[in-house]
Amino acid sequence: MYDYAAGKVDWMAAGRPTEGTLAAQPRAGQRARRDVPRSRLEERAGEASARALAAGWQMSVVVNDHDIVLGVLEGLRLDAGAETTVAEAMRPGPSTHRAHEPAAEVAAKLAKGGRHRAIVTTPEGELIGVAFLDDLLATEVRAPEK
């Protein structure tokens, strides 16, 4: 048994600012879009889908009361029946990435797997945002979103 003390990697994985020689390297958390639609297990999938589509998104991330990622509602699951709950329609346990992962590495993993987006979370699973392949590959440096 030991006492765990959070360190530098935990700090970076939570999307907090860094300094040093690699601080300018784009990270997944910096490229993640924070305005991703969120939905709850108990709400109707049709309502969650309509809200996501109205906001211009083809997905909604399913979270609990603490913003912990539980699943994702996308693709055909967005077309679930009006009476279907998000819990019934979602794909549970989506893979996630940490904010400190280099954007280029996450982009390479996505491209290799034929995927176009990465859900970015803290080490505790709290949603930070969604990083799309095009955003991860962008060469311009932008300030982190708040």
Order of alpha helices (4+ residues) and beta strands (2+ residues): alpha-alpha-beta-alpha-beta-beta-alpha-beta-beta-alpha-beta-beta-alpha
